[in-house]
Amino acid sequence: MSHIYMTTQELAEKIRYDPRTIRNQLKDSVLLEGIHYIRPFGGRKILYLWDKIEKDMCKDIAESMVGVALQ
């Protein structure tokens, strides 16, 4: 399986968030290591997995739409 790897800056541009918000609020609460991002070669650099993030973003949207339809 091939992934699209993104830096924090690239992800921020893609989802229109400030990079600090991603680092300080989303990372390790919404975006989880091993699922949404990796640290290649055990280093400090973080690479985000776009396909996993996009899948979870769309899943959350679909679940909220189902909840609205059931009301």
N, CA, C and O atoms as a Tripos MOL2 file, in Angstrom:
@<TRIPOS>MOLECULE
protein
  284   283    71     0     0
PROTEIN
NO_CHARGES

@<TRIPOS>ATOM
      1 N           0.8490   -1.1810    0.0000 N.3       1 MET1
      2 CA          0.0000    0.0000    0.0000 C.3       1 MET1
      3 C           0.8910    1.2390    0.0000 C.2       1 MET1
      4 O           1.8180    1.3390    0.8040 O.2       1 MET1
      5 N           0.6200    2.1570   -0.8760 N.am      2 SER2
      6 CA          1.4250    3.3730   -0.9090 C.3       2 SER2
      7 C           0.6610    4.4930   -0.2080 C.2       2 SER2
      8 O          -0.5550    4.6270   -0.3420 O.2       2 SER2
      9 N           1.4030    5.2740    0.5290 N.am      3 HIS3
     10 CA          0.8260    6.3800    1.2880 C.3       3 HIS3
     11 C           1.3420    7.7010    0.7380 C.2       3 HIS3
     12 O           2.4000    7.7610    0.1120 O.2       3 HIS3
     13 N           0.5870    8.7410    0.9770 N.am      4 ILE4
     14 CA          1.0510   10.1010    0.7060 C.3       4 ILE4
     15 C           1.4950   10.6640    2.0440 C.2       4 ILE4
     16 O           0.6860   10.8410    2.9550 O.2       4 ILE4
     17 N           2.7930   10.9450    2.1570 N.am      5 TYR5
     18 CA          3.3600   11.4680    3.3810 C.3       5 TYR5
     19 C           3.4170   12.9900    3.2960 C.2       5 TYR5
     20 O           3.7710   13.5550    2.2610 O.2       5 TYR5
     21 N           3.0590   13.6520    4.4150 N.am      6 MET6
     22 CA          3.0460   15.1130    4.4470 C.3       6 MET6
     23 C           3.7180   15.6150    5.7050 C.2       6 MET6
     24 O           3.6280   14.9990    6.7670 O.2       6 MET6
     25 N           4.3910   16.7400    5.5700 N.am      7 THR7
     26 CA          4.9270   17.4170    6.7410 C.3       7 THR7
     27 C           3.7700   18.1490    7.4360 C.2       7 THR7
     28 O           2.6590   18.2220    6.9110 O.2       7 THR7
     29 N           4.0550   18.6780    8.6070 N.am      8 THR8
     30 CA          3.0380   19.4510    9.3260 C.3       8 THR8
     31 C           2.5850   20.6410    8.4880 C.2       8 THR8
     32 O           1.3910   20.9320    8.4170 O.2       8 THR8
     33 N           3.5190   21.3210    7.8640 N.am      9 GLN9
     34 CA          3.1940   22.4880    7.0370 C.3       9 GLN9
     35 C           2.3050   22.0920    5.8540 C.2       9 GLN9
     36 O           1.3260   22.7770    5.5590 O.2       9 GLN9
     37 N           2.6400   20.9980    5.1830 N.am     10 GLU10
     38 CA          1.8440   20.5550    4.0320 C.3      10 GLU10
     39 C           0.4390   20.1500    4.4620 C.2      10 GLU10
     40 O          -0.5370   20.4660    3.7800 O.2      10 GLU10
     41 N           0.3340   19.4510    5.5940 N.am     11 LEU11
     42 CA         -0.9890   19.0780    6.1050 C.3      11 LEU11
     43 C          -1.7910   20.3210    6.4640 C.2      11 LEU11
     44 O          -2.9850   20.3960    6.1770 O.2      11 LEU11
     45 N          -1.1410   21.2930    7.0880 N.am     12 ALA12
     46 CA         -1.8180   22.5360    7.4710 C.3      12 ALA12
     47 C          -2.3990   23.2480    6.2450 C.2      12 ALA12
     48 O          -3.5250   23.7450    6.2840 O.2      12 ALA12
     49 N          -1.6370   23.2920    5.1800 N.am     13 GLU13
     50 CA         -2.1300   23.9200    3.9510 C.3      13 GLU13
     51 C          -3.2970   23.1390    3.3610 C.2      13 GLU13
     52 O          -4.2390   23.7300    2.8340 O.2      13 GLU13
     53 N          -3.2370   21.8240    3.4460 N.am     14 LYS14
     54 CA         -4.2770   20.9670    2.8560 C.3      14 LYS14
     55 C          -5.5990   21.0970    3.6130 C.2      14 LYS14
     56 O          -6.6590   21.1910    2.9930 O.2      14 LYS14
     57 N          -5.5460   21.1020    4.9410 N.am     15 ILE15
     58 CA         -6.7930   21.1230    5.7190 C.3      15 ILE15
     59 C          -7.1210   22.5060    6.2870 C.2      15 ILE15
     60 O          -8.0870   22.6600    7.0340 O.2      15 ILE15
     61 N          -6.3140   23.5100    5.9300 N.am     16 ARG16
     62 CA         -6.5570   24.9100    6.3150 C.3      16 ARG16
     63 C          -6.5450   25.1150    7.8310 C.2      16 ARG16
     64 O          -7.4020   25.7960    8.3950 O.2      16 ARG16
     65 N          -5.5470   24.5040    8.4700 N.am     17 TYR17
     66 CA         -5.3010   24.7050    9.8940 C.3      17 TYR17
     67 C          -3.9360   25.3310   10.0500 C.2      17 TYR17
     68 O          -3.0750   25.1820    9.1830 O.2      17 TYR17
     69 N          -3.7370   26.0230   11.1380 N.am     18 ASP18
     70 CA         -2.4220   26.5540   11.4530 C.3      18 ASP18
     71 C          -1.5250   25.3820   11.8850 C.2      18 ASP18
     72 O          -1.9890   24.5050   12.6140 O.2      18 ASP18
     73 N          -0.2730   25.3450   11.4610 N.am     19 PRO19
     74 CA          0.6200   24.2560   11.8720 C.3      19 PRO19
     75 C           0.7350   24.1070   13.3950 C.2      19 PRO19
     76 O           0.8730   22.9950   13.9030 O.2      19 PRO19
     77 N           0.6760   25.2350   14.1230 N.am     20 ARG20
     78 CA          0.7330   25.1600   15.5900 C.3      20 ARG20
     79 C          -0.4720   24.4410   16.1560 C.2      20 ARG20
     80 O          -0.3520   23.7130   17.1410 O.2      20 ARG20
     81 N          -1.6410   24.6350   15.5460 N.am     21 THR21
     82 CA         -2.8480   23.9360   15.9980 C.3      21 THR21
     83 C          -2.6810   22.4370   15.8130 C.2      21 THR21
     84 O          -3.0560   21.6560   16.6870 O.2      21 THR21
     85 N          -2.1240   22.0360   14.6880 N.am     22 ILE22
     86 CA         -1.8920   20.6120   14.4450 C.3      22 ILE22
     87 C          -0.9330   20.0490   15.4860 C.2      22 ILE22
     88 O          -1.1970   18.9980   16.0700 O.2      22 ILE22
     89 N           0.1770   20.7410   15.7230 N.am     23 ARG23
     90 CA          1.1860   20.2590   16.6760 C.3      23 ARG23
     91 C           0.6890   20.2730   18.1180 C.2      23 ARG23
     92 O           0.9560   19.3380   18.8720 O.2      23 ARG23
     93 N          -0.0250   21.3150   18.5050 N.am     24 ASN24
     94 CA         -0.3730   21.5000   19.9170 C.3      24 ASN24
     95 C          -1.7310   20.9360   20.3160 C.2      24 ASN24
     96 O          -1.9170   20.5570   21.4720 O.2      24 ASN24
     97 N          -2.6910   20.8720   19.3810 N.am     25 GLN25
     98 CA         -4.0340   20.4540   19.7610 C.3      25 GLN25
     99 C          -4.4770   19.1410   19.1120 C.2      25 GLN25
    100 O          -5.1480   18.3330   19.7550 O.2      25 GLN25
    101 N          -4.1140   18.9220   17.8580 N.am     26 LEU26
    102 CA         -4.5970   17.7280   17.1680 C.3      26 LEU26
    103 C          -3.6900   16.5110   17.3640 C.2      26 LEU26
    104 O          -4.1640   15.3890   17.5410 O.2      26 LEU26
    105 N          -2.3770   16.7560   17.3300 N.am     27 LYS27
    106 CA         -1.4340   15.6450   17.4560 C.3      27 LYS27
    107 C          -1.5740   15.0010   18.8300 C.2      27 LYS27
    108 O          -1.5660   15.6840   19.8540 O.2      27 LYS27
    109 N          -1.6980   13.7020   18.8380 N.am     28 ASP28
    110 CA         -1.8190   12.8640   20.0350 C.3      28 ASP28
    111 C          -3.1770   12.9560   20.7240 C.2      28 ASP28
    112 O          -3.3720   12.3340   21.7680 O.2      28 ASP28
    113 N          -4.1120   13.7090   20.1730 N.am     29 SER29
    114 CA         -5.4850   13.6640   20.6920 C.3      29 SER29
    115 C          -6.4220   13.1810   19.5920 C.2      29 SER29
    116 O          -7.2320   12.2820   19.8170 O.2      29 SER29
    117 N          -6.3170   13.7660   18.4140 N.am     30 VAL30
    118 CA         -7.1150   13.3610   17.2560 C.3      30 VAL30
    119 C          -6.2420   12.5990   16.2690 C.2      30 VAL30
    120 O          -6.6550   11.5730   15.7270 O.2      30 VAL30
    121 N          -5.0600   13.0920   16.0410 N.am     31 LEU31
    122 CA         -4.1070   12.4590   15.1310 C.3      31 LEU31
    123 C          -3.1420   11.6230   15.9610 C.2      31 LEU31
    124 O          -2.3740   12.1600   16.7590 O.2      31 LEU31
    125 N          -3.1840   10.3120   15.7720 N.am     32 LEU32
    126 CA         -2.4530    9.3940   16.6370 C.3      32 LEU32
    127 C          -1.2380    8.7970   15.9490 C.2      32 LEU32
    128 O          -1.2780    8.4450   14.7700 O.2      32 LEU32
    129 N          -0.1530    8.6910   16.7160 N.am     33 GLU33
    130 CA          1.0760    8.1080   16.1830 C.3      33 GLU33
    131 C           0.8360    6.6400   15.8240 C.2      33 GLU33
    132 O           0.2140    5.9010   16.5870 O.2      33 GLU33
    133 N           1.3250    6.2340   14.6800 N.am     34 GLY34
    134 CA          1.1460    4.8680   14.1960 C.3      34 GLY34
    135 C          -0.1070    4.6970   13.3550 C.2      34 GLY34
    136 O          -0.2300    3.7240   12.6100 O.2      34 GLY34
    137 N          -1.0260    5.6280   13.4680 N.am     35 ILE35
    138 CA         -2.2560    5.5990   12.6600 C.3      35 ILE35
    139 C          -2.2460    6.7620   11.6820 C.2      35 ILE35
    140 O          -2.3320    6.5610   10.4700 O.2      35 ILE35
    141 N          -2.1450    7.9580   12.1970 N.am     36 HIS36
    142 CA         -2.1970    9.1700   11.3700 C.3      36 HIS36
    143 C          -0.8310    9.7610   11.0630 C.2      36 HIS36
    144 O          -0.6900   10.5270   10.1100 O.2      36 HIS36
    145 N           0.1640    9.4210   11.8440 N.am     37 TYR37
    146 CA          1.5110    9.9330   11.5740 C.3      37 TYR37
    147 C           2.5600    8.9430   12.0550 C.2      37 TYR37
    148 O           2.3020    8.0920   12.9060 O.2      37 TYR37
    149 N           3.7500    9.0810   11.4820 N.am     38 ILE38
    150 CA          4.8780    8.2450   11.8540 C.3      38 ILE38
    151 C           6.0980    9.1350   12.1000 C.2      38 ILE38
    152 O           6.1390   10.2940   11.6880 O.2      38 ILE38
    153 N           7.0710    8.5680   12.7710 N.am     39 ARG39
    154 CA          8.3780    9.1980   12.9550 C.3      39 ARG39
    155 C           9.3840    8.2910   12.2530 C.2      39 ARG39
    156 O           9.8820    7.3360   12.8490 O.2      39 ARG39
    157 N           9.6850    8.5890   10.9760 N.am     40 PRO40
    158 CA         10.5580    7.6900   10.2340 C.3      40 PRO40
    159 C          11.9480    7.5750   10.8540 C.2      40 PRO40
    160 O          12.5340    8.5570   11.3090 O.2      40 PRO40
    161 N          12.4480    6.3610   10.8570 N.am     41 PHE41
    162 CA         13.7900    6.0550   11.3400 C.3      41 PHE41
    163 C          13.9830    6.4350   12.8010 C.2      41 PHE41
    164 O          15.1070    6.6930   13.2320 O.2      41 PHE41
    165 N          12.8950    6.4730   13.5660 N.am     42 GLY42
    166 CA         12.9610    6.7680   14.9880 C.3      42 GLY42
    167 C          13.3830    8.1930   15.3180 C.2      42 GLY42
    168 O          13.7880    8.4780   16.4460 O.2      42 GLY42
    169 N          13.2910    9.0810   14.3460 N.am     43 GLY43
    170 CA         13.7360   10.4610   14.5390 C.3      43 GLY43
    171 C          12.6760   11.3730   15.1070 C.2      43 GLY43
    172 O          11.6060   10.9370   15.5310 O.2      43 GLY43
    173 N          13.0020   12.6480   15.1050 N.am     44 ARG44
    174 CA         12.0780   13.6670   15.6120 C.3      44 ARG44
    175 C          11.0830   14.1200   14.5550 C.2      44 ARG44
    176 O           9.9870   14.5700   14.8900 O.2      44 ARG44
    177 N          11.4490   14.0090   13.2870 N.am     45 LYS45
    178 CA         10.5870   14.4760   12.1990 C.3      45 LYS45
    179 C           9.2920   13.6560   12.1710 C.2      45 LYS45
    180 O           9.3010   12.4400   12.3640 O.2      45 LYS45
    181 N           8.2010   14.3440   11.9290 N.am     46 ILE46
    182 CA          6.8880   13.6980   11.8490 C.3      46 ILE46
    183 C           6.3910   13.7900   10.4200 C.2      46 ILE46
    184 O           6.4510   14.8490    9.7940 O.2      46 ILE46
    185 N           5.9020   12.6750    9.9130 N.am     47 LEU47
    186 CA          5.2500   12.6450    8.6070 C.3      47 LEU47
    187 C           3.8310   12.1290    8.7890 C.2      47 LEU47
    188 O           3.6100   11.0710    9.3770 O.2      47 LEU47
    189 N           2.8820   12.8850    8.2790 N.am     48 TYR48
    190 CA          1.4710   12.5370    8.3950 C.3      48 TYR48
    191 C           1.0520   11.6910    7.2010 C.2      48 TYR48
    192 O           1.5250   11.8970    6.0830 O.2      48 TYR48
    193 N           0.1610   10.7420    7.4490 N.am     49 LEU49
    194 CA         -0.3510    9.8420    6.4150 C.3      49 LEU49
    195 C          -1.6930   10.3910    5.9310 C.2      49 LEU49
    196 O          -2.7150   10.2260    6.5970 O.2      49 LEU49
    197 N          -1.6820   11.0380    4.7760 N.am     50 TRP50
    198 CA         -2.8600   11.7360    4.2940 C.3      50 TRP50
    199 C          -4.0570   10.8090    4.1090 C.2      50 TRP50
    200 O          -5.1710   11.1800    4.4790 O.2      50 TRP50
    201 N          -3.8650    9.6280    3.5540 N.am     51 ASP51
    202 CA         -5.0070    8.7470    3.2920 C.3      51 ASP51
    203 C          -5.7210    8.3560    4.5840 C.2      51 ASP51
    204 O          -6.9480    8.2540    4.5910 O.2      51 ASP51
    205 N          -4.9950    8.1380    5.6670 N.am     52 LYS52
    206 CA         -5.6220    7.7940    6.9550 C.3      52 LYS52
    207 C          -6.3710    8.9910    7.5410 C.2      52 LYS52
    208 O          -7.4730    8.8420    8.0690 O.2      52 LYS52
    209 N          -5.7780   10.1610    7.4490 N.am     53 ILE53
    210 CA         -6.4210   11.3750    7.9710 C.3      53 ILE53
    211 C          -7.6870   11.6780    7.1920 C.2      53 ILE53
    212 O          -8.7280   11.9700    7.7800 O.2      53 ILE53
    213 N          -7.6020   11.6100    5.8690 N.am     54 GLU54
    214 CA         -8.7690   11.8900    5.0360 C.3      54 GLU54
    215 C          -9.8860   10.8940    5.3140 C.2      54 GLU54
    216 O         -11.0520   11.2820    5.3950 O.2      54 GLU54
    217 N          -9.5520    9.6330    5.4590 N.am     55 LYS55
    218 CA        -10.5540    8.5960    5.7490 C.3      55 LYS55
    219 C         -11.2810    8.9070    7.0560 C.2      55 LYS55
    220 O         -12.5090    8.8440    7.1160 O.2      55 LYS55
    221 N         -10.5230    9.2450    8.1070 N.am     56 ASP56
    222 CA        -11.1500    9.5350    9.3920 C.3      56 ASP56
    223 C         -11.9500   10.8340    9.3630 C.2      56 ASP56
    224 O         -12.9900   10.9260   10.0140 O.2      56 ASP56
    225 N         -11.4900   11.8290    8.6300 N.am     57 MET57
    226 CA        -12.2570   13.0800    8.5080 C.3      57 MET57
    227 C         -13.5950   12.8040    7.8310 C.2      57 MET57
    228 O         -14.6290   13.3010    8.2780 O.2      57 MET57
    229 N         -13.5850   12.0250    6.7710 N.am     58 CYS58
    230 CA        -14.8230   11.7200    6.0460 C.3      58 CYS58
    231 C         -15.7420   10.8400    6.8760 C.2      58 CYS58
    232 O         -16.9630   10.9790    6.8090 O.2      58 CYS58
    233 N         -15.1660    9.9340    7.6600 N.am     59 LYS59
    234 CA        -15.9640    9.0630    8.5260 C.3      59 LYS59
    235 C         -16.7080    9.9030    9.5510 C.2      59 LYS59
    236 O         -17.8930    9.6720    9.7920 O.2      59 LYS59
    237 N         -16.0390   10.8650   10.1540 N.am     60 ASP60
    238 CA        -16.6730   11.7370   11.1410 C.3      60 ASP60
    239 C         -17.8100   12.5420   10.5180 C.2      60 ASP60
    240 O         -18.8550   12.7260   11.1420 O.2      60 ASP60
    241 N         -17.6130   13.0180    9.3050 N.am     61 ILE61
    242 CA        -18.6560   13.7670    8.6030 C.3      61 ILE61
    243 C         -19.8510   12.8760    8.3280 C.2      61 ILE61
    244 O         -20.9910   13.2800    8.5540 O.2      61 ILE61
    245 N         -19.6020   11.6630    7.8410 N.am     62 ALA62
    246 CA        -20.6890   10.7320    7.5270 C.3      62 ALA62
    247 C         -21.4680   10.3660    8.7900 C.2      62 ALA62
    248 O         -22.6970   10.2970    8.7610 O.2      62 ALA62
    249 N         -20.7660   10.1330    9.8940 N.am     63 GLU63
    250 CA        -21.4480    9.7920   11.1400 C.3      63 GLU63
    251 C         -22.3000   10.9480   11.6440 C.2      63 GLU63
    252 O         -23.3930   10.7160   12.1590 O.2      63 GLU63
    253 N         -21.8350   12.1790   11.5140 N.am     64 SER64
    254 CA        -22.6210   13.3080   11.9810 C.3      64 SER64
    255 C         -23.8420   13.5220   11.0890 C.2      64 SER64
    256 O         -24.8940   13.9410   11.5720 O.2      64 SER64
    257 N         -23.7130   13.2390    9.8010 N.am     65 MET65
    258 CA        -24.8590   13.3790    8.8870 C.3      65 MET65
    259 C         -25.9200   12.3270    9.1950 C.2      65 MET65
    260 O         -27.1140   12.6170    9.1280 O.2      65 MET65
    261 N         -25.4990   11.1180    9.5300 N.am     66 VAL66
    262 CA        -26.4470   10.0660    9.9000 C.3      66 VAL66
    263 C         -27.1900   10.4640   11.1760 C.2      66 VAL66
    264 O         -28.3980   10.2570   11.2940 O.2      66 VAL66
    265 N         -26.4540   11.0370   12.1270 N.am     67 GLY67
    266 CA        -27.0790   11.4930   13.3730 C.3      67 GLY67
    267 C         -28.1160   12.5630   13.1350 C.2      67 GLY67
    268 O         -29.1600   12.5580   13.7870 O.2      67 GLY67
    269 N         -27.8610   13.4780   12.2230 N.am     68 VAL68
    270 CA        -28.8170   14.5350   11.8950 C.3      68 VAL68
    271 C         -30.0290   13.9390   11.2010 C.2      68 VAL68
    272 O         -31.1540   14.3580   11.4730 O.2      68 VAL68
    273 N         -29.8330   12.9790   10.3180 N.am     69 ALA69
    274 CA        -30.9370   12.3680    9.5900 C.3      69 ALA69
    275 C         -31.8490   11.5800   10.5130 C.2      69 ALA69
    276 O         -33.0430   11.4610   10.2390 O.2      69 ALA69
    277 N         -31.3110   11.0380   11.6050 N.am     70 LEU70
    278 CA        -32.1130   10.2460   12.5200 C.3      70 LEU70
    279 C         -32.9370   11.0980   13.4810 C.2      70 LEU70
    280 O         -33.8440   10.5890   14.1390 O.2      70 LEU70
    281 N         -32.6290   12.3840   13.5660 N.am     71 GLN71
    282 CA        -33.3550   13.2570   14.4990 C.3      71 GLN71
    283 C         -34.6700   13.6870   13.9740 C.2      71 GLN71
    284 O         -35.3920   14.4230   14.6460 O.2      71 GLN71
@<TRIPOS>BOND
     1     1     2 1
     2     2     3 1
     3     3     4 2
     4     3     5 am
     5     5     6 1
     6     6     7 1
     7     7     8 2
     8     7     9 am
     9     9    10 1
    10    10    11 1
    11    11    12 2
    12    11    13 am
    13    13    14 1
    14    14    15 1
    15    15    16 2
    16    15    17 am
    17    17    18 1
    18    18    19 1
    19    19    20 2
    20    19    21 am
    21    21    22 1
    22    22    23 1
    23    23    24 2
    24    23    25 am
    25    25    26 1
    26    26    27 1
    27    27    28 2
    28    27    29 am
    29    29    30 1
    30    30    31 1
    31    31    32 2
    32    31    33 am
    33    33    34 1
    34    34    35 1
    35    35    36 2
    36    35    37 am
    37    37    38 1
    38    38    39 1
    39    39    40 2
    40    39    41 am
    41    41    42 1
    42    42    43 1
    43    43    44 2
    44    43    45 am
    45    45    46 1
    46    46    47 1
    47    47    48 2
    48    47    49 am
    49    49    50 1
    50    50    51 1
    51    51    52 2
    52    51    53 am
    53    53    54 1
    54    54    55 1
    55    55    56 2
    56    55    57 am
    57    57    58 1
    58    58    59 1
    59    59    60 2
    60    59    61 am
    61    61    62 1
    62    62    63 1
    63    63    64 2
    64    63    65 am
    65    65    66 1
    66    66    67 1
    67    67    68 2
    68    67    69 am
    69    69    70 1
    70    70    71 1
    71    71    72 2
    72    71    73 am
    73    73    74 1
    74    74    75 1
    75    75    76 2
    76    75    77 am
    77    77    78 1
    78    78    79 1
    79    79    80 2
    80    79    81 am
    81    81    82 1
    82    82    83 1
    83    83    84 2
    84    83    85 am
    85    85    86 1
    86    86    87 1
    87    87    88 2
    88    87    89 am
    89    89    90 1
    90    90    91 1
    91    91    92 2
    92    91    93 am
    93    93    94 1
    94    94    95 1
    95    95    96 2
    96    95    97 am
    97    97    98 1
    98    98    99 1
    99    99   100 2
   100    99   101 am
   101   101   102 1
   102   102   103 1
   103   103   104 2
   104   103   105 am
   105   105   106 1
   106   106   107 1
   107   107   108 2
   108   107   109 am
   109   109   110 1
   110   110   111 1
   111   111   112 2
   112   111   113 am
   113   113   114 1
   114   114   115 1
   115   115   116 2
   116   115   117 am
   117   117   118 1
   118   118   119 1
   119   119   120 2
   120   119   121 am
   121   121   122 1
   122   122   123 1
   123   123   124 2
   124   123   125 am
   125   125   126 1
   126   126   127 1
   127   127   128 2
   128   127   129 am
   129   129   130 1
   130   130   131 1
   131   131   132 2
   132   131   133 am
   133   133   134 1
   134   134   135 1
   135   135   136 2
   136   135   137 am
   137   137   138 1
   138   138   139 1
   139   139   140 2
   140   139   141 am
   141   141   142 1
   142   142   143 1
   143   143   144 2
   144   143   145 am
   145   145   146 1
   146   146   147 1
   147   147   148 2
   148   147   149 am
   149   149   150 1
   150   150   151 1
   151   151   152 2
   152   151   153 am
   153   153   154 1
   154   154   155 1
   155   155   156 2
   156   155   157 am
   157   157   158 1
   158   158   159 1
   159   159   160 2
   160   159   161 am
   161   161   162 1
   162   162   163 1
   163   163   164 2
   164   163   165 am
   165   165   166 1
   166   166   167 1
   167   167   168 2
   168   167   169 am
   169   169   170 1
   170   170   171 1
   171   171   172 2
   172   171   173 am
   173   173   174 1
   174   174   175 1
   175   175   176 2
   176   175   177 am
   177   177   178 1
   178   178   179 1
   179   179   180 2
   180   179   181 am
   181   181   182 1
   182   182   183 1
   183   183   184 2
   184   183   185 am
   185   185   186 1
   186   186   187 1
   187   187   188 2
   188   187   189 am
   189   189   190 1
   190   190   191 1
   191   191   192 2
   192   191   193 am
   193   193   194 1
   194   194   195 1
   195   195   196 2
   196   195   197 am
   197   197   198 1
   198   198   199 1
   199   199   200 2
   200   199   201 am
   201   201   202 1
   202   202   203 1
   203   203   204 2
   204   203   205 am
   205   205   206 1
   206   206   207 1
   207   207   208 2
   208   207   209 am
   209   209   210 1
   210   210   211 1
   211   211   212 2
   212   211   213 am
   213   213   214 1
   214   214   215 1
   215   215   216 2
   216   215   217 am
   217   217   218 1
   218   218   219 1
   219   219   220 2
   220   219   221 am
   221   221   222 1
   222   222   223 1
   223   223   224 2
   224   223   225 am
   225   225   226 1
   226   226   227 1
   227   227   228 2
   228   227   229 am
   229   229   230 1
   230   230   231 1
   231   231   232 2
   232   231   233 am
   233   233   234 1
   234   234   235 1
   235   235   236 2
   236   235   237 am
   237   237   238 1
   238   238   239 1
   239   239   240 2
   240   239   241 am
   241   241   242 1
   242   242   243 1
   243   243   244 2
   244   243   245 am
   245   245   246 1
   246   246   247 1
   247   247   248 2
   248   247   249 am
   249   249   250 1
   250   250   251 1
   251   251   252 2
   252   251   253 am
   253   253   254 1
   254   254   255 1
   255   255   256 2
   256   255   257 am
   257   257   258 1
   258   258   259 1
   259   259   260 2
   260   259   261 am
   261   261   262 1
   262   262   263 1
   263   263   264 2
   264   263   265 am
   265   265   266 1
   266   266   267 1
   267   267   268 2
   268   267   269 am
   269   269   270 1
   270   270   271 1
   271   271   272 2
   272   271   273 am
   273   273   274 1
   274   274   275 1
   275   275   276 2
   276   275   277 am
   277   277   278 1
   278   278   279 1
   279   279   280 2
   280   279   281 am
   281   281   282 1
   282   282   283 1
   283   283   284 2
@<TRIPOS>SUBSTRUCTURE
     1 MET1         2 RESIDUE 1 A MET
     2 SER2         6 RESIDUE 1 A SER
     3 HIS3        10 RESIDUE 1 A HIS
     4 ILE4        14 RESIDUE 1 A ILE
     5 TYR5        18 RESIDUE 1 A TYR
     6 MET6        22 RESIDUE 1 A MET
     7 THR7        26 RESIDUE 1 A THR
     8 THR8        30 RESIDUE 1 A THR
     9 GLN9        34 RESIDUE 1 A GLN
    10 GLU10       38 RESIDUE 1 A GLU
    11 LEU11       42 RESIDUE 1 A LEU
    12 ALA12       46 RESIDUE 1 A ALA
    13 GLU13       50 RESIDUE 1 A GLU
    14 LYS14       54 RESIDUE 1 A LYS
    15 ILE15       58 RESIDUE 1 A ILE
    16 ARG16       62 RESIDUE 1 A ARG
    17 TYR17       66 RESIDUE 1 A TYR
    18 ASP18       70 RESIDUE 1 A ASP
    19 PRO19       74 RESIDUE 1 A PRO
    20 ARG20       78 RESIDUE 1 A ARG
    21 THR21       82 RESIDUE 1 A THR
    22 ILE22       86 RESIDUE 1 A ILE
    23 ARG23       90 RESIDUE 1 A ARG
    24 ASN24       94 RESIDUE 1 A ASN
    25 GLN25       98 RESIDUE 1 A GLN
    26 LEU26      102 RESIDUE 1 A LEU
    27 LYS27      106 RESIDUE 1 A LYS
    28 ASP28      110 RESIDUE 1 A ASP
    29 SER29      114 RESIDUE 1 A SER
    30 VAL30      118 RESIDUE 1 A VAL
    31 LEU31      122 RESIDUE 1 A LEU
    32 LEU32      126 RESIDUE 1 A LEU
    33 GLU33      130 RESIDUE 1 A GLU
    34 GLY34      134 RESIDUE 1 A GLY
    35 ILE35      138 RESIDUE 1 A ILE
    36 HIS36      142 RESIDUE 1 A HIS
    37 TYR37      146 RESIDUE 1 A TYR
    38 ILE38      150 RESIDUE 1 A ILE
    39 ARG39      154 RESIDUE 1 A ARG
    40 PRO40      158 RESIDUE 1 A PRO
    41 PHE41      162 RESIDUE 1 A PHE
    42 GLY42      166 RESIDUE 1 A GLY
    43 GLY43      170 RESIDUE 1 A GLY
    44 ARG44      174 RESIDUE 1 A ARG
    45 LYS45      178 RESIDUE 1 A LYS
    46 ILE46      182 RESIDUE 1 A ILE
    47 LEU47      186 RESIDUE 1 A LEU
    48 TYR48      190 RESIDUE 1 A TYR
    49 LEU49      194 RESIDUE 1 A LEU
    50 TRP50      198 RESIDUE 1 A TRP
    51 ASP51      202 RESIDUE 1 A ASP
    52 LYS52      206 RESIDUE 1 A LYS
    53 ILE53      210 RESIDUE 1 A ILE
    54 GLU54      214 RESIDUE 1 A GLU
    55 LYS55      218 RESIDUE 1 A LYS
    56 ASP56      222 RESIDUE 1 A ASP
    57 MET57      226 RESIDUE 1 A MET
    58 CYS58      230 RESIDUE 1 A CYS
    59 LYS59      234 RESIDUE 1 A LYS
    60 ASP60      238 RESIDUE 1 A ASP
    61 ILE61      242 RESIDUE 1 A ILE
    62 ALA62      246 RESIDUE 1 A ALA
    63 GLU63      250 RESIDUE 1 A GLU
    64 SER64      254 RESIDUE 1 A SER
    65 MET65      258 RESIDUE 1 A MET
    66 VAL66      262 RESIDUE 1 A VAL
    67 GLY67      266 RESIDUE 1 A GLY
    68 VAL68      270 RESIDUE 1 A VAL
    69 ALA69      274 RESIDUE 1 A ALA
    70 LEU70      278 RESIDUE 1 A LEU
    71 GLN71      282 RESIDUE 1 A GLN
